Amino acid sequence: MNQYEVPALIADSIPELETAMKEQTATFNINSVLHTLAAYTQKMCAAHNLPAIQQCMKLADKLYTKGNTAVQNAVINVFVYSFSVFRITCHKMEWKQLQPRIPVTLYSVYVQQVLKSGM
């Protein structure tokens, strides 16, 4: 999957983002697209909507595993990088419930980022 296919997949998976993804299609900026998904995920964290957060995580994992290098880099550099914000936005108990449900691929990338940064 390339960066040009991502906005349509996100719009199909999360109808609330359909308008935002149509706007993103004009620029085809994959980092901006992933930022929109991350912002929506953070909004769902603030709303304590665990099923929606899981849906976003699964979608990001699908993008990472099926995406080309540009898509994978955007998932890593934008979405996975936002995990720390998600963790802060959620209540501690919610994050503990979410952690085991984060796709293994994304969680391992997140752990690598944390270890590199020395957090």
C-alpha positions in Angstrom: 0.0 0.0 0.0 1.4 3.4 -0.9 0.8 6.8 0.7 -1.8 7.7 -1.9 -4.1 4.9 -0.8 -3.9 5.6 3.0 -6.5 8.5 3.2 -9.2 6.3 1.5 -8.5 3.4 3.8 -8.7 5.6 6.9 -11.9 7.2 5.7 -13.4 3.8 5.0 -12.4 2.5 8.4 -13.3 5.6 10.5 -16.2 7.5 9.0 -15.7 10.4 11.4 -12.5 11.2 9.5 -13.9 11.0 6.0 -14.0 14.8 5.5 -10.6 15.3 6.9 -9.2 12.5 4.7 -10.8 14.1 1.6 -9.0 17.3 2.4 -5.7 15.4 2.9 -6.1 13.7 -0.5 -5.3 17.1 -2.2 -1.8 17.2 -0.6 -1.0 13.5 -0.3 1.2 14.4 2.7 1.4 11.0 4.5 2.8 12.6 7.7 -0.2 15.0 7.8 -2.6 12.1 7.2 -1.1 10.1 10.1 -1.1 13.2 12.3 -4.9 13.4 11.7 -5.3 9.8 12.7 -3.1 10.4 15.8 -5.1 13.5 16.8 -8.3 11.5 16.5 -6.9 8.7 18.6 -5.9 11.3 21.2 -9.4 12.7 21.1 -10.8 9.2 21.7 -8.3 8.8 24.7 -9.7 12.0 26.2 -13.2 10.7 25.6 -12.3 7.4 27.3 -13.5 5.5 24.2 -11.4 2.4 24.4 -13.0 0.5 21.5 -12.3 3.5 19.2 -8.7 3.7 20.4 -8.2 0.0 19.7 -9.7 0.5 16.2 -7.2 3.2 15.5 -4.3 1.1 16.8 -5.4 -1.8 14.5 -5.7 0.5 11.6 -2.2 1.9 12.2 -0.9 -1.6 12.5 -2.4 -2.5 9.2 -0.9 0.6 7.6 2.5 -0.3 9.0 2.4 -4.0 8.0 1.0 -3.5 4.5 2.4 -0.1 3.7 5.5 0.8 1.7 8.5 2.5 3.3 7.0 6.0 3.2 3.8 4.7 5.0 5.8 2.7 7.5 8.0 5.7 8.3 5.0 7.9 8.8 3.4 5.4 11.1 6.6 5.2 13.2 7.4 8.9 13.2 3.9 10.3 13.7 1.5 7.7 15.1 3.8 5.5 17.3 5.6 8.6 18.4 2.2 9.8 19.8 1.8 6.8 22.1 3.4 8.9 24.9 0.7 11.5 24.4 -2.0 8.8 24.3 -0.6 7.4 27.6 -0.8 10.8 29.3 -4.2 11.5 27.9 -5.7 8.2 29.1 -6.2 7.4 32.8 -3.6 5.1 34.1 -6.0 2.2 34.4 -7.2 2.7 30.8 -3.7 2.6 29.5 -3.1 -0.6 31.5 -6.1 -2.0 29.7 -5.0 -0.8 26.3 -1.3 -1.9 26.5 -1.9 -5.6 26.0 -4.2 -4.8 23.1 -1.7 -2.7 21.2 -0.6 -4.6 18.2 2.7 -6.3 18.9 4.4 -4.7 15.9 3.5 -1.2 16.9 4.3 -1.8 20.6 7.8 -3.1 19.8 8.5 0.0 17.7 7.3 2.1 20.6 9.5 0.3 23.1 12.5 0.8 20.7 11.7 4.6 20.6 11.5 4.8 24.4 14.7 3.0 24.8 16.5 5.2 22.2 15.2 8.3 23.9 16.2 7.1 27.4 12.7 7.8 28.8 
